[in-house]
Amino acid sequence: MTVAAPLLLLFFFQSAPYDQGMKALEAQNYPAAIAAFTRAAAAAPKDYASHFHLGLSHSLAGQHAEAAAAYRKTLELKPGLYEAQLNLGVALLNLQQPAAAAPILKQALAQKPAEFQPNYYYAQSQLATGQAAEAETAFRAALKADPKADDARAGLGRALLRQDKRAEAAELLRATGDGDGLLELAARHEQAGEAAAAIAIYEPLAAARPDDAAIRERLGVLLMNNNRAADAIPHLEAAVKASAKPANRFALATAYLRDKQTPKAAALLEAALAADPKNPELLIASAGLQRDQKNFKAAAEHYWRATQLKPDSKEAWTGVATMLLSLQNYPQAAAAFDKLEALGDPTPGLYFLRALAYDKQQNYKAAQGNYQKFLAVSGNKFPDEEFKARQRLKVIEKELARR
């Protein structure tokens, strides 16, 4: 959340440049104020008020780095000046330096512990540095000073959320309409596997922000993964229209496939691959589509290209191996199964299919070893394949005995 400077002024009778600067400030002519206070500070370098108002002018002009430098000079000349401490802390927050802001804001808070601003900005610094419990305390103190401050209520909601106090956080975030905080809450629900709760947050946010491709994409993916592909498609189509990046196209193509709109999926994947031909996820998805349409040669080619781009992809190597097996290219299928095993954590199916590849080549010794490995790890979970393996082992043992 972007914070605005408190804009605290100090009033002194000063020189002509100083008076000119004050008049420019009142007129909201910040460039003129900066120029006048720069002259005033140069004429009286130990006058902390000139440096303070120079910092204030920079703050109002959105020049936070220059403002911070002027406030630091003010504090050198007048240590402990509350207004300079508070404004320096806010300038550092605007510069995305919450760790540097925190100790300065804490000093300001110590001077005025019951006021809204030092509590609120100190809470922001704590929230940004991961000190959620400390932020909660400060936000509560800020709300005690100003119970109607929605920014503080939203900040408290985020502080509670980051302590996984989701129920209370959700109430505050919804009450304040903090869309970004609600997105964070939805992400927490996703991480906890609570898809329904996440969807309930994303749906109204998507209605309120129909052009936000990220929200539409997240909602679409969640709906698709919860067996609601038809509901997901409008959101994913909107995401692709707003941002036709490969991830969005891939998600929409997957939704089309799950909703049995195969021609649309094929056209979208083809367009996505044309735009990003070295994307292994797109290649794997396209290969799966080709496989389902019995185009095993095209599927094998896409899976193979994916393995060259992502050599550690078990999904791609499994696709290569099974497609080669379907194409009766048994030597290369066996080699692909070897690569898959080398990637670790081999499945029972790997041994069974590799046994078939060797069996078809009449390499009975290798086939025997793989059938035996399959039976050793299958655990009676694949009764049909286990029956076939035992029958083939009997035949292979007789064949080997004759040799």
N, C-alpha and C positions, 0 to 999 in steps of 0.2 A: 504494500500500500504506500503510495507517495504521500509524504507528509509536507505540510506547508510551514514555513517559518513563522514563529510566534509574532514577529514584527514588534518587538518591544523597543521603545524609544527612550532615550535619555535627553533631558532638556537642560541646556546650559547657556549662559550668555557668553558668546565667543566672538571670534573675528569675523570680518566681512565674508571670507570664503565659507566659513562655517554657516553663517546666516543664509548665504545664498544656497548652500546645500540643503538646509532645513526647508527653505521655500520650495526648492525643486522636489524634495521628498513629498511635501504636502500636495504639490501639483502632479505627483506621480510621474515626474520627468526624471527617470532613473539615470539615464546617461549624464544629464546635467548635474544631478546630485553626486554621482561618482566623481565627475571632474572637479566639482567644488570641494568635496571632502578630501580628495587627493591633494588639492592645493593646501587645504587647511592642515592636513596631517604633515605635509612637507614643511609648512611654516612653523608648526609647533609639534615636533616629532614625539614629545612626551605627553601630549594631550590625548588621554585615552578616549575622551568623548568623540573626537574627530575620527579616530580609528574605528570606534564602535559603529558610528553612523555610516562610515565608508563600508563596513561589513554589511550593515543593514541594506544599504543601497544596492550592493552586489547581490544580496539574497533576493531582494524584490525583483531584480533584473534576471534572476535565474542563473547567476554566475556563482555557483556554490563553492568552487575551489578558491576563487578570489575572496569570497565572503569568509571562508574558514581562515584564510591567512590573516585577514584584518581582525577577526575575533581573537585569534591567538595573540596578535600584537596587543590588543586591548587587555587581555589577561596578563600579559607580561607587565604592562604598566599599572594595572589595577587587579591584582590577584583576588580571586573569589567573587568577582562581580557577577551576580546571578544572571542578569540579562545576557551577558556575553557567554557565560557557560551554557545557558539554554540554547541560544542561537547557534553557537558553535556545534553543539551536539546535533541540532537539527540539520545544519549544513552538512555534517559528516554522514548523517542518515541519507540525505539526498545524494551524496556522493557514493552511496552503497558501501560505506565503511562503518558498519554497526559496531564492530569490535572496538574501533577507535572512539566512537561516540559514547559507548556505554559508561566508562569511568567519568567522563565529563558530565554527562547527564545525571549520574549518581551524585556528583557534587552539588549540582543544582537542586536535585531532589532533597538533599539533606538540609538545604536552606529553607525550602518551602514544601514540606512533606504532605501538606493537606491540599495543595493546589492541583488543578487538573493537568496543566501542560507538562510539568516535569514528570508526573507519574505516567502520563500517556506516552511521551516520547521515550522515557526510560524503558517502558514496557515494550515499545517497538524495537528498541535496540536488543533487548533480551530475547524477544521472539526471533529476531533475525540471526542471533548467534546460537540458537538452539537451547536457550535457557527457558523452557516453557513454564516451569513452575514459578520461577521468579517473574516472568512476564504476567502470569495469571494474577499474582499478588498485586503488581503495579496497575494492571488494568482494572482490578476491583477497586483499588484506591482512587483511580481516575473517575470511575463511575460513581463512587461515593461523593466526589466533588461535583460531578455533573451527570446525574442519572439518565439524562436524555441523549447522551453522546453516542450516536449509532456507531461511529468509527471505533470507539472504545469497546462497545458491546461486540462488534464483529471481531476485533482483536482478541477479546477474551474468548470468543468462540474458537478461534484458531489456536490459542494457547491451550485450551482444554482438549481440542482435537489432537494436538501433538503429544498429549499425555494419554491418549486413547480414551478420553472421557467423552465418547461419541454422542451419547444421548443428550447431555447438556449442551455440548457443542452444536449439535444439529439444531436444537431449539433456537439458540442465539443466531446462528448463521441464517436460518430461514427467516427469523424475525427481522433481521437487518437487511435481508436481500443481498447478502454478500456472495455474489456469483462465483468469484474465484475461491472463496473459502468453501463453498458447496462443492466445487470441483475437487478440491483437496479431500473433502469428506467422501465423495464418490470414489476417489482413488483408494482411500483407506478401506472402503467396503469391498472394492475389487481385490485388494491384497488379502483380505480376510476371507475371500471366496463367497462373499455375500452379494451375488449378482443381482438379485431382485431389489435389494436396497439401493444398489448403485443405479440400476435402471430407473427407479423411482425418483432419483435426483436428476439424472441426465434428461429425462423426458421433458419436464417443465423448462429446464435450461435450454434445451434444443428449441422449444417453442418460443422462448424469449430471445434466443440468439440464433435465428435460422441460418445466418450466414457464417456461423462459426464452424469451419470444417472439422476442427479437432473434436468438438463435442459431438457433432453428427457422426463422425467416424467411430468414436468410442461407443456411443449408444448403439450404432448399427452392429458393431462387432459383438457387443454383449447380447443383443437380441438374437443375432445369428447363432451364437454359441449356446443359446438357451432354447434352441429349436423353434425360433421365431424368424426364420429367414425371410418370409414374406413381409413381416413388419420391419425388418432391418433394411430391406432394399431401398425404400424412399430416402432414408437417412444416408445410406452409403452412396446413392446416386447424387444427393445434394453435396456430399463430401467430395466426390469426384468432380462435380461441376465447379465447385469452389477451388479445389486444389487437386489437379489430376496427377498427383505424385504416384509412384508405383505402389506404395503401401495401400493407398485408397482404392486404386484399381484392382489390386489383388483381393482386398476384402470384398469389394462389390462382385467380382467374378466368382469368389467362393460362395457368396450368398445366392447368386444366380444358379450355380451348380446345385446347391442344397434345395433350391426351390424348383429344380428340374427345368430351368430355363437355359438349356445347354447351348443353343445357338448364340444367345446373348453373352454367355460366359466365354465361349470360344472367340467371338469377335473382340471382346474386351481384352482378353489375354493376348490375342494377336497384336492389338494396338499397343498394349503395355510393353510387350516384348520388343516391338519395333522401336519404342521410345527408350527402352532400357534393356538391351539384348544381353547384358552381362549380369543380370539380376538372378541369382540362383533360386530364390523363392518363386519368382515368376516362372522360371524354367521347370521347376518341380511341379507347380500347379498345372502348367500347360501339359506336362508329361502325364500327369494323372488324368487329365481330360482325354488325352489321346488314348491312354490305356483303357479307360472306361468305354471308349468307342471302338475298342479292339484294333486300334492302329498301333500295333506293338512296335513296329520299326521306328515310327516317328517318336513314340514314347521313349524308346531306348536311346534315341539320339539326344532328346532333350535331357533325360536323366544323366547321360554321359557328359553333356556340356555343363550340367550343374556340378558334377563331381570335379571337373577341372577348375571351376571357380570356387568351390567349397569342398576341398578334399576330405574333410572330416565329417561330412554330412552322411549319417547312417541312412536317412530317408532316401537320398539320391542313390547311394550304392545299392540299397535294397531294390530300388526301382530298376537300376541297370541289370542287376543279377536276375531278377524275376522276368524282366522283359526278354533278356537273352535266352533264358530257359524256355519261355513261350515261343521264341523264334527258332528253337532247336539248335542254338549255337552253344553247344554244351561245354566246349573247352573254355570259351570266354566267360560263360556263366559261372563255371567253377572258380575261375580266377577272380571274378567279381565277389563271389562269396568269401574267398580267401581274404580279400581286402576288407570286407565287412567284418570278418572275425578279428582282424588285426586292430580294428577300431575299438574293440573291447566290448564286454558284456554281451556275448553272442546269445541268441535266442534258440530254443529247440527247433523252430522252423528253419533256421539257417542250416543246421546239420541235416535235416530231412531233405531240404531242397538240394543241398550240395550233394547228398547221397544220390538223389535222382540224376543229377548232372553226370556224376561219375558212372552210375549204373547204365545210363544211355550210351556212354562211350565204351562200355564193357570193361571199364577199369574197376574190376570187382573188388580188388583189395582196398582201394580208396573208398569205394561205395560201402563196403562192409564196415570200415572204421567209422564212417559218418552215421550209418544207421545205428551202430552201437552207441555212439555219443548221443544221438537223438533219444534213444530209449533210456539212457542213463539219466537224462535231465528232463524228460517230458512229464514225469510225475502223474501218469494216467489222465492227463488233461486233454489229450488228443487221441481218443480211442480209434478213430478211423485210420489215422496215419500210423499209429502204433501197430495196428493189425497188419497194415501193408508192409511196414518195416520188418516185422517178424517173419512174414511170408517171404519177403525178398531175401532175408538173411538165410533162410533155409535153402532157397534156390542157389544163392551165392556160395554157401558152404559146400554144396554138392559140386558146383562148377569148379571151385578152387581145388577140391579134392581130386578131380579128374586131371588137373594140370600137373 
